[in-house]
Amino acid sequence: MLESNITEKSLKELTESYYSIDSLANYIDIYRISKEDPVDFWNTIAERNFSWRKKWDNVLNWNKEEATVKWFEGAKLNITENCIDRHLATKGNQTAIIWEPNDPSEEAQHITYNELSSRVNKMANVLKNNGIKKGDRVCVYLPMIPELAVTVLACARIGAIHSVVFAGFSATALASRINDSECKILIAADGSYRGAKKLNLKSIVDEALEECPSIETVIVFNRVNLDIDMKAGRDRWLDKELSYVDDVCEAEEMDAEDELFILYTSGSTGKPKGMVHTTAGYMVYSAFSFKNVFQYKDNDIYWCTADIGWITGHSYIVYGPLLNGATTVMFEGVPSYPDYGRFWEIIEKYKVNQFYTAPTAIRALANHDIAFVNKYDLSSLKVLGSVGEPINEEAWNWYNDNIGKKKSPIVDTWWQTETGGIMISPIPFVTPTKPTFATLPLPGIQPTLLDSDGNEIEGNGCSGRLCIKYPWPSIARTVYGDHQRYKDTYFSAFEGMYFTGDGALRDEVGYYRITGRVDDVVIVSGHNLGTAPIENAINEHPAVAESAVIGFPHDIKGNALAGFVILKDESRDHDNLQKEINAIISSQIGPIAKLDRIHFVSGLPKTRSGKIMRRILRKVSSNEMENLGDTSTLLDPTIVDEVITEVKAVLK
């Protein structure tokens, strides 16, 4: 870690700038203080920058043995009073959310903080009218329309726990998430737009709810004007429900550790994990990280292109920006519609200052004519961000040269659903950037690298497994309904430390570069996909005896998925089987999990104890066939030759 050369500043002077870091020297001193006394550091930030109904009795309660973390115990608050109410006196007429529709000919919405307050209160009253109270779980299955952000905030307003499910997931995936958290109500839409396509979401909802006994009511927003089935006694139109209520709704008083939301993320084994985030700690950290990573200033226009169905949208479209009184852009569409200049057209249209997107989108857009970029004025941009996966150097350089014009620093952010907020990132105009490196941890974050035996690796110029030594306010508290799984997944590999599941290297000055997952999770187009659920889906096909799924490098997606499949009957038509297998995956999980390659083989490389050597499959699929290591100890080493032959045939 870089060392401070400032020794004169008093603690009091430094604490004045805790919340807003404006120089490298400032960062170094604040980071040092946050490491030496994290409790006082977070106490100061929480006390000075948020509205509380009652202050906390205890800043941090951390039980390493039980993997329990509690921040700001005893505090009382409501996060929507911090996102909305406290801004009304000074920013009531400022735009809170700019909504840009899928079709550029449709009128955009500019929702002020006053209007947002009214809409959130009305939606909160709709929920209460339909029997929702503090602690109930609300499933939200909506496209990127204002009602999605409004519903999330309405849940928080009344103390209901929102569980947003990405509106690209299948009926099976939706049902599993509803059932796991026993949601009482579902907020959905008739359909959604995706480029030139119309998608029927209500049909997916209806299929899912055949297996969801806990759902009592479905409230449907009419977005696409589809002819849909409305089940009597269960389904209600949102517009009609809104007509019954007013826009006055007092915020529910919440305890600091009351659950705010559940968000599901793929695990390396078994069903998706419902990560639980609580109210106060998540509020403090999402606000603090947004302010510093994007260097947001009053009157800036900020745009994150993610979907609110993912953690990026929760933290950096809704909560982080609104907690800072920002103007945040929500985009319903895709970067390729009506053409590949849509992102850049929106930046020019709204004079966007901070732009946060995924390497997958950057790589895809870089593959098209630079004229799509050059026809637009991007001079408003001050900060560029990258999220979802490590960004490769070629994409970093294209982004830097063509979008930022070498004047807008790139913040290559590393974090996870489980962390709640950005953990390692450059701070623009503060931290010198380096292509492919997430650089330095934010204040309050203590990363370390461990070897396979759990020994901490000292010094720089090394690599290992990335762990976090000390809790931070927005760490997920548990896996919903299964704290043992939380403990086993994140705190069992290395005693007393949070294991990220990622590998990383640390360069000679202490900069971190994330090198990828070390477990059976593959990041495809920024989405974490566990291989086990995909294999389970494949194995449901009656012709399949066994399968193994791995990730391999892909020019656009970062990683793509390949499946190695053993058939019960080798005579089956392979082309038809490939379509059928991907149809099952799409149905069980969603189109994002479909395989780019399917290889039919007679066997899989296994150890004598029966473990599939996915390492070998990954290397072969990555065209690294000269460095497979010792295969002589495998149960049947000749299988490797067959796998190589099969993959080479596809690579030709």
C-alpha positions in Angstrom: 0.0 0.0 0.0 1.2 3.5 -0.7 2.4 5.3 2.4 1.3 8.7 3.6 3.7 11.6 3.5 1.4 13.9 5.5 1.9 13.9 9.2 0.7 17.3 10.2 -3.0 16.9 9.7 -5.0 16.4 12.8 -7.6 13.7 13.1 -10.3 16.4 13.4 -9.2 18.0 10.1 -9.2 14.6 8.4 -12.6 13.6 9.6 -14.1 16.6 8.0 -13.2 15.1 4.6 -14.0 11.4 5.3 -17.0 11.4 3.1 -15.5 13.1 0.1 -11.9 12.2 -1.0 -10.3 14.8 -3.3 -6.6 14.0 -3.5 -4.2 11.1 -3.3 -2.7 12.4 -0.1 -6.2 12.7 1.4 -7.0 9.1 0.3 -3.8 7.8 1.9 -4.4 9.4 5.2 -8.1 8.5 5.3 -7.3 4.9 4.3 -4.7 4.7 7.1 -7.2 6.0 9.7 -10.0 3.7 8.5 -7.6 0.7 8.9 -6.3 1.7 12.3 -9.8 2.5 13.8 -12.6 1.3 11.4 -15.2 1.6 14.1 -14.5 5.3 14.7 -14.2 5.8 10.9 -17.6 4.5 10.1 -19.1 6.1 13.2 -18.0 9.5 11.9 -19.3 8.9 8.4 -22.7 7.6 9.6 -23.1 10.4 12.1 -22.3 13.3 9.8 -24.0 12.4 6.5 -27.4 10.8 7.2 -30.7 11.4 8.9 -31.4 9.1 11.9 -34.5 8.9 14.1 -32.3 7.4 16.8 -28.5 7.1 17.0 -26.9 3.6 17.5 -25.9 2.1 20.7 -23.0 0.1 19.2 -21.2 0.7 15.9 -20.1 -2.9 15.2 -20.8 -6.3 16.6 -18.7 -9.0 14.9 -18.8 -12.6 15.9 -16.1 -14.5 13.8 -17.1 -17.9 15.0 -20.8 -17.5 14.0 -20.0 -15.3 11.0 -22.5 -12.7 12.2 -22.0 -9.0 11.6 -24.1 -6.1 12.8 -23.6 -2.4 12.2 -25.1 0.5 14.0 -27.1 -1.6 16.4 -30.0 0.1 18.1 -30.2 2.9 15.4 -33.7 3.8 14.0 -34.2 5.1 10.5 -35.9 4.7 7.2 -33.7 4.6 4.1 -36.3 6.4 2.0 -36.2 9.4 4.3 -32.5 9.6 3.4 -33.1 8.9 -0.4 -36.0 11.3 -0.8 -37.5 13.2 2.1 -34.3 15.0 3.3 -33.8 16.4 -0.3 -37.3 17.9 -0.7 -36.6 21.2 1.0 -33.6 22.0 -1.2 -33.8 19.7 -4.2 -37.6 19.1 -4.5 -37.7 20.4 -8.1 -34.4 18.8 -9.2 -34.7 15.7 -11.4 -34.1 12.6 -9.4 -34.6 10.0 -12.2 -34.4 10.5 -16.0 -36.1 7.6 -17.7 -35.0 6.9 -21.2 -37.4 4.5 -23.0 -36.4 1.6 -25.3 -37.8 3.4 -28.4 -36.2 6.9 -28.8 -39.4 8.2 -30.3 -41.3 7.6 -27.1 -41.2 10.5 -24.6 -38.7 10.3 -21.8 -39.6 11.0 -18.2 -37.9 13.5 -15.9 -39.0 12.6 -12.4 -38.2 15.3 -9.8 -37.6 14.5 -6.1 -41.1 15.9 -5.3 -42.7 13.7 -8.0 -40.7 10.7 -6.8 -41.9 11.2 -3.3 -45.5 11.3 -4.5 -45.1 8.2 -6.7 -43.3 6.2 -4.0 -45.9 7.1 -1.4 -48.7 6.1 -3.7 -47.1 2.7 -4.5 -46.4 2.2 -0.8 -50.1 2.7 -0.1 -51.0 0.2 -2.9 -48.8 -2.4 -1.2 -50.5 -1.7 2.2 -54.0 -1.8 0.6 -53.0 -5.3 -0.7 -52.1 -6.6 2.8 -48.3 -5.9 2.8 -46.8 -4.9 6.0 -43.3 -4.6 7.6 -41.2 -7.8 7.1 -43.3 -9.2 4.2 -41.4 -10.2 1.1 -42.3 -8.6 -2.2 -41.2 -10.1 -5.5 -40.6 -7.5 -8.2 -40.4 -8.8 -11.8 -40.4 -5.6 -13.9 -38.5 -4.3 -16.9 -36.4 -1.2 -16.6 -39.3 1.3 -16.2 -39.8 3.9 -13.5 -42.2 1.6 -11.7 -39.3 -0.7 -10.9 -37.4 2.0 -9.0 -40.6 3.3 -7.4 -41.7 -0.2 -6.3 -38.3 -0.9 -4.7 -38.4 2.4 -2.7 -42.1 1.8 -1.8 -41.2 -1.5 -0.2 -38.4 0.2 1.8 -40.9 3.0 2.7 -43.2 0.5 4.6 -40.5 -1.9 5.8 -41.4 -4.7 3.3 -38.4 -6.6 1.9 -38.0 -6.4 -1.8 -36.7 -9.3 -3.9 -36.1 -8.1 -7.4 -35.8 -10.8 -10.1 -34.3 -9.8 -13.4 -37.0 -9.8 -16.0 -35.0 -12.0 -18.3 -35.1 -15.1 -16.0 -37.3 -18.0 -16.8 -40.5 -19.1 -15.1 -38.5 -21.8 -13.3 -35.9 -19.4 -12.0 -38.6 -16.9 -11.0 -40.6 -19.6 -9.1 -37.5 -20.8 -7.2 -36.8 -17.3 -5.9 -40.4 -16.6 -4.9 -40.6 -19.9 -3.1 -37.3 -19.6 -1.3 -38.3 -16.3 0.3 -42.0 -17.1 0.5 -43.0 -13.8 -1.2 -46.6 -12.7 -0.5 -47.1 -10.5 -3.6 -45.7 -10.2 -7.0 -45.3 -6.9 -8.9 -45.0 -7.5 -12.7 -45.7 -6.1 -16.1 -47.7 -7.4 -19.0 -44.5 -7.4 -21.1 -41.3 -5.6 -22.0 -39.5 -4.1 -24.9 -36.1 -5.3 -25.9 -34.9 -3.5 -29.0 -37.3 -4.4 -31.8 -38.8 -7.2 -29.7 -41.8 -7.4 -27.5 -41.6 -10.0 -24.7 -44.6 -11.4 -22.8 -43.6 -11.3 -19.2 -47.1 -12.2 -17.9 -47.0 -15.6 -19.5 -43.8 -16.3 -17.6 -45.4 -15.1 -14.4 -48.4 -17.3 -14.9 -46.3 -20.4 -15.5 -44.1 -19.6 -12.5 -47.1 -19.1 -10.2 -48.4 -22.6 -10.9 -45.7 -23.7 -8.3 -45.8 -20.7 -5.9 -48.4 -21.2 -3.1 -47.2 -18.2 -1.1 -48.3 -15.6 -3.7 -51.7 -14.1 -2.9 -51.8 -11.2 -5.3 -50.2 -10.1 -8.6 -50.2 -6.4 -9.5 -49.6 -5.9 -13.2 -48.4 -2.7 -14.9 -49.5 -2.3 -18.5 -46.3 -1.5 -20.4 -46.7 -3.2 -23.8 -50.5 -3.5 -24.2 -50.4 -7.2 -24.7 -53.5 -9.4 -24.6 -52.8 -11.3 -21.4 -54.8 -13.5 -19.0 -55.7 -11.9 -15.7 -56.6 -14.5 -13.1 -59.8 -13.5 -11.2 -59.2 -12.8 -7.5 -55.4 -12.8 -7.9 -54.4 -10.4 -10.6 -55.0 -6.6 -10.5 -54.0 -3.8 -12.8 -51.6 -1.3 -11.2 -53.3 1.8 -12.7 -56.6 0.8 -11.0 -54.9 0.1 -7.7 -53.2 3.6 -7.8 -56.6 5.2 -8.3 -57.6 4.0 -4.8 -54.8 5.7 -2.9 -53.3 9.1 -2.1 -49.7 10.1 -1.9 -49.3 10.5 1.8 -47.5 7.6 3.5 -45.5 7.9 6.7 -42.2 6.1 6.5 -42.0 3.0 8.7 -39.4 3.2 11.5 -36.8 0.5 10.9 -34.0 -0.9 13.0 -30.5 -0.7 11.6 -30.4 -4.4 11.1 -33.9 -4.9 9.7 -33.7 -6.6 6.3 -33.9 -4.2 3.3 -33.8 -6.6 0.4 -33.0 -10.1 -0.7 -31.1 -10.5 -4.0 -30.3 -13.9 -5.5 -26.9 -14.8 -6.9 -25.7 -18.0 -8.5 -23.7 -20.4 -6.3 -21.1 -22.9 -7.4 -23.4 -25.6 -6.2 -27.1 -26.0 -5.6 -29.8 -23.4 -5.8 -29.2 -19.7 -6.0 -28.3 -17.9 -2.8 -30.7 -15.3 -1.4 -28.2 -12.6 -0.2 -29.7 -10.5 2.6 -28.8 -6.9 2.9 -29.9 -4.8 5.9 -30.9 -1.2 6.2 -28.3 1.1 7.9 -25.0 -0.5 6.9 -26.0 -0.8 3.3 -27.3 2.8 3.2 -24.0 4.2 4.6 -21.7 2.2 2.3 -23.7 2.5 -1.0 -23.8 6.2 -0.5 -20.2 6.6 0.5 -18.9 4.5 -2.3 -21.1 6.2 -5.0 -19.9 9.6 -3.9 -16.2 8.8 -4.1 -15.9 6.3 -6.9 -17.8 8.6 -9.3 -16.8 11.9 -7.7 -20.4 13.0 -8.1 -20.9 16.8 -7.8 -24.2 18.7 -7.5 -26.0 19.1 -10.8 -24.1 16.3 -12.5 -26.0 13.7 -14.6 -25.0 10.2 -13.8 -25.8 7.0 -15.8 -25.4 3.4 -15.0 -26.5 1.1 -17.8 -27.2 -2.0 -15.6 -30.5 -3.5 -14.8 -32.0 -3.0 -11.3 -32.4 -6.8 -11.3 -28.7 -7.0 -10.4 -26.9 -5.6 -7.4 -25.3 -2.9 -9.6 -28.7 -1.5 -10.3 -29.7 -1.6 -6.6 -26.6 0.2 -5.4 -25.7 2.5 -8.3 -29.0 3.3 -10.0 -31.3 3.6 -7.1 -29.9 3.8 -3.6 -26.3 5.2 -4.0 -27.3 8.1 -6.3 -30.6 9.0 -4.5 -28.9 9.0 -1.1 -26.5 11.7 -2.5 -29.3 13.7 -4.0 -28.1 12.9 -7.5 -29.8 12.8 -10.9 -29.7 9.2 -12.1 -30.5 7.9 -15.6 -32.6 4.7 -16.1 -32.4 3.1 -19.6 -35.0 0.6 -20.7 -33.3 -0.4 -23.9 -30.2 -2.1 -25.3 -27.0 -0.5 -26.7 -27.7 -1.7 -30.3 -31.2 -0.3 -30.8 -32.1 1.4 -33.0 -28.4 1.3 -33.9 -25.0 0.9 -32.2 -24.8 4.6 -31.4 -27.6 4.5 -28.8 -25.4 4.8 -25.7 -23.5 7.8 -27.2 -26.7 9.5 -28.4 -28.1 9.3 -24.8 -24.8 10.7 -23.4 -25.1 13.7 -25.7 -28.8 14.1 -25.1 -28.5 14.4 -21.4 -24.9 15.7 -21.1 -24.0 12.7 -19.0 -21.1 13.3 -16.7 -20.5 9.8 -15.2 -21.0 6.7 -17.3 -20.9 3.2 -15.8 -21.2 0.1 -18.0 -20.0 -3.5 -18.5 -16.9 -4.7 -20.4 -19.2 -6.9 -22.4 -21.0 -3.8 -23.8 -17.7 -2.0 -24.4 -16.3 -5.0 -26.4 -19.5 -5.3 -28.4 -19.6 -1.7 -29.3 -15.9 -1.6 -30.1 -16.6 -4.2 -32.8 -18.7 -1.7 -34.8 -17.8 1.3 -36.9 -16.3 4.1 -34.9 -18.6 6.4 -36.8 -21.3 5.4 -34.4 -19.2 7.1 -31.7 -17.8 10.0 -33.6 -21.2 11.5 -34.6 -22.0 12.4 -31.0 -20.6 15.0 -28.6 -19.2 13.1 -25.6 -17.4 16.2 -24.1 -19.7 16.2 -21.0 -18.1 13.0 -19.7 -15.9 13.3 -16.6 -15.7 9.7 -15.3 -16.1 6.3 -17.0 -16.8 3.2 -15.1 -16.5 -0.6 -15.7 -18.4 -3.2 -13.7 -19.3 -6.9 -13.7 -16.0 -8.5 -14.6 -12.3 -7.6 -15.0 -11.9 -5.5 -18.2 -9.3 -6.6 -20.7 -6.6 -4.2 -21.9 -7.9 -3.9 -25.4 -11.3 -2.9 -24.3 -9.9 -0.6 -21.6 -7.8 1.3 -24.3 -10.7 1.6 -26.7 -12.9 2.9 -23.9 -10.2 5.4 -22.8 -9.3 6.6 -26.3 -12.7 6.8 -28.0 -15.2 7.5 -25.3 -13.2 9.3 -22.6 -10.9 10.9 -25.2 -8.0 10.2 -22.7 -9.4 12.9 -20.3 -12.0 10.9 -18.4 -10.4 8.4 -15.9 -11.7 4.8 -16.0 -12.8 3.4 -12.7 -12.5 -0.4 -13.1 -14.6 -1.5 -10.1 -14.4 -4.8 -8.3 -17.2 -5.9 -6.0 -20.0 -8.5 -5.6 -23.6 -9.0 -4.8 -22.4 -10.1 -1.4 -20.4 -7.0 -0.8 -23.3 -4.6 -1.5 -20.9 -1.9 -2.8 -17.7 -1.2 -4.7 -14.7 -2.5 -2.7 -11.6 -1.9 -4.9 -11.5 0.9 -7.5 -9.6 3.9 -8.6 -11.0 7.2 -7.3 -11.1 9.4 -10.4 -8.6 12.3 -10.4 -7.2 10.9 -7.2 -5.8 7.4 -7.9 -3.5 7.0 -11.0 -5.2 4.4 -13.2 -3.6 1.3 -14.8 -5.3 -0.8 -17.5 -6.9 -4.0 -16.2 -6.2 -3.1 -12.5 -8.9 -2.3 -10.0 -6.0 -0.5 -8.2 -6.6 0.2 -4.5 -9.3 -0.6 -1.9 -11.7 2.1 -0.8 -11.3 3.4 2.8 -12.7 0.9 5.3 -11.9 -2.1 3.1 -9.0 -4.4 4.1 -8.2 -6.9 1.3 -5.4 -9.5 1.6 -4.1 -12.3 -0.5 -3.8 -15.9 0.8 -2.1 -18.9 -0.5 -3.8 -22.3 -0.8 -2.9 -23.2 2.8 -4.5 -20.0 4.2 -1.3 -18.2 4.9 -1.3 -14.4 4.3 1.0 -13.4 1.5 3.0 -10.3 2.6 4.5 -7.7 0.4 3.8 -6.8 -3.3 4.4 -8.5 -6.6 2.4 -11.6 -5.6 -0.8 -13.4 -6.4 -3.3 -15.5 -4.4 -6.9 -15.9 -3.2 -8.6 -12.6 -2.5 -10.0 -12.3 1.0 -11.3 -9.4 3.2 -9.9 -9.2 6.7 -12.4 -7.0 8.4 -16.2 -6.4 8.0 -17.6 -3.3 6.2 -21.1 -1.9 6.6 -22.7 -3.3 3.5 -21.5 -6.9 3.8 -24.5 -9.3 3.2 -25.6 -10.6 6.6 -26.7 -14.1 5.6 -28.2 -16.3 3.0 -31.9 -16.1 3.4 -33.1 -19.0 5.6 -29.7 -20.7 5.6 -27.1 -19.0 7.7 -25.0 -22.2 7.7 -24.7 -22.0 3.9 -23.5 -18.4 4.3 -20.9 -19.4 6.8 -19.7 -22.4 4.8 -19.5 -20.4 1.5 -17.8 -17.2 2.7 -16.1 -17.8 6.1 -15.1 -21.5 6.2 -12.2 -21.5 3.7 -10.0 -19.1 5.7 -10.8 -18.7 9.4 -12.1 -15.2 10.3 -11.9 -13.9 6.8 -14.4 -13.3 4.0 -13.4 -15.3 1.0 -14.5 -13.7 -2.2 -14.1 -16.7 -4.5 -11.8 -14.6 -6.7 -8.1 -14.8 -7.4 -6.0 -11.6 -7.6 -2.5 -10.3 -8.0 -0.9 -7.4 -6.3 1.7 -5.4 -8.3 4.8 -3.7 -7.1 3.0 -0.6 -5.8 0.1 -2.5 -4.2 -2.5 -2.3 -7.0 -4.9 -5.2 -7.2 -5.9 -7.0 -10.4 -8.7 -9.5 -10.3 -7.7 -12.6 -12.2 -11.0 -14.5 -12.1 -13.0 -17.0 -10.1 -11.3 -19.9 -8.3 -14.6 -21.8 -7.9 -17.2 -23.2 -10.3 -18.8 -19.9 -11.1 -18.3 -18.4 -14.6 -18.8 -14.7 -15.3 -20.6 -14.4 -18.7 -21.3 -10.9 -19.9 -21.0 -9.7 -16.3 -23.4 -12.3 -14.9 -22.2 -14.8 -12.4 -23.5 -18.2 -13.5 -23.0 -21.3 -11.4 -22.1 -24.4 -13.5 -23.9 -26.9 -11.2 -27.4 -25.6 -11.9 -26.7 -25.6 -15.6 -25.4 -29.2 -15.4 -28.5 -30.2 -13.5 -30.7 -28.8 -16.2 -28.8 -30.6 -19.0 -29.0 -33.8 -17.1 -32.8 -33.6 -17.1 -32.7 -34.3 -20.8 -33.7 -38.0 -21.2 -30.9 -38.6 -23.7 -28.1 -37.3 -21.4 -26.2 -39.6 -19.1 -23.8 -37.0 -17.6 -22.4 -33.5 -18.3 -19.8 -31.0 -17.3 -20.0 -27.2 -18.0 -17.0 -24.9 -18.0 -16.2 -21.3 -19.1 -13.8 -20.4 -21.9 -12.5 -17.0 -23.1 -14.8 -15.1 -25.5 -14.0 -11.9 -27.4 -17.3 -10.2 -26.5 -18.8 -11.9 -23.4 -15.4 -12.2 -21.6 -16.3 -15.8 -21.0 -18.7 -18.1 -22.7 -20.0 -21.6 -21.6 -19.1 -25.0 -23.1 -20.8 -28.2 -22.2 -19.3 -31.7 -22.4 -22.1 -34.2 -22.7 -22.2 -38.0 -22.4 -25.2 -39.5 -24.2 -27.1 -42.7 -23.2 -27.5 -43.4 -27.0 -24.8 -42.2 -29.3 -27.0 -42.6 -32.4 -29.1 -39.5 -31.5 -28.9 -36.6 -33.9 -26.4 -34.1 -32.4 -27.8 -31.0 -34.1 -31.3 -31.5 -32.7 -29.9 -32.4 -29.3 -27.9 -29.2 -29.1 -31.1 -27.2 -29.7 -33.0 -29.3 -27.1 -30.3 -28.9 -24.5 -30.1 -25.2 -24.8 -33.9 -25.0 -24.8 -33.9 -26.8 -21.4 -31.2 -24.4 -20.0 -33.2 -21.4 -21.3 -36.4 -22.7 -19.7 -34.8 -23.7 -16.4 -32.4 -20.8 -15.9 -32.8 -18.2 -18.7 -31.3 -17.5 -22.1 -28.2 -15.9 -20.5 -27.1 -19.4 -19.4 -27.2 -21.1 -22.9 -24.1 -22.9 -24.1 -22.0 -21.5 -26.9 -20.5 -24.9 -27.5 -21.7 -28.4 -26.9 -19.4 -31.3 -27.2 -20.7 -34.9 -27.3 -18.1 -37.2 -25.8 -18.0 -40.8 -24.6 -16.5 -39.9 -21.2 -15.2 -37.1 -19.0 -11.6 -36.8 -17.6 -12.0 -38.1 -14.0 -9.8 -38.9 -11.1 -9.9 -42.4 -9.7 -12.2 -41.1 -7.0 -14.7 -39.9 -9.6 -14.0 -36.2 -9.6 -14.4 -34.5 -12.9 -11.2 -32.6 -13.8 -12.8 -29.4 -15.1 -9.3 -27.8 -15.1 -8.5 -30.0 -18.1 -11.7 -29.2 -19.9 -11.1 -25.4 -19.3 -7.6 -25.6 -20.7 -8.6 -27.6 -23.8 -11.6 -25.2 -24.5 -9.2 -22.3 -24.1 -6.9 -23.9 -26.8 -4.1 -24.4 -24.2 -3.7 -28.1 -25.1 0.1 -28.1 -24.6 -0.1 -27.5 -20.9 -2.5 -29.9 -19.4 -0.3 -31.2 -16.6 0.0 -34.8 -15.6 -3.0 -36.8 -17.0 -1.6 -40.3 -16.2 -3.3 -40.5 -12.9 -6.8 -40.1 -14.4 -9.2 -43.1 -14.4 -9.0 -43.2 -18.2 -6.3 -40.9 -19.7 -7.4 -41.7 -23.3 -10.5 -39.6 -22.7 -8.4 -36.5 -22.8 -7.3 -37.3 -26.4 -11.0 -37.7 -27.4 -11.9 -34.3 -25.7 -9.0 -32.6 -27.5 -10.0 -34.0 -30.9 -13.6 -33.0 -30.4 -12.7 -29.4 -29.3 -10.2 -29.0 -32.2 -12.9 -30.0 -34.7 -15.1 -27.1 -33.3 -12.2 -24.6 -33.3 -11.4 -25.1 -37.0 
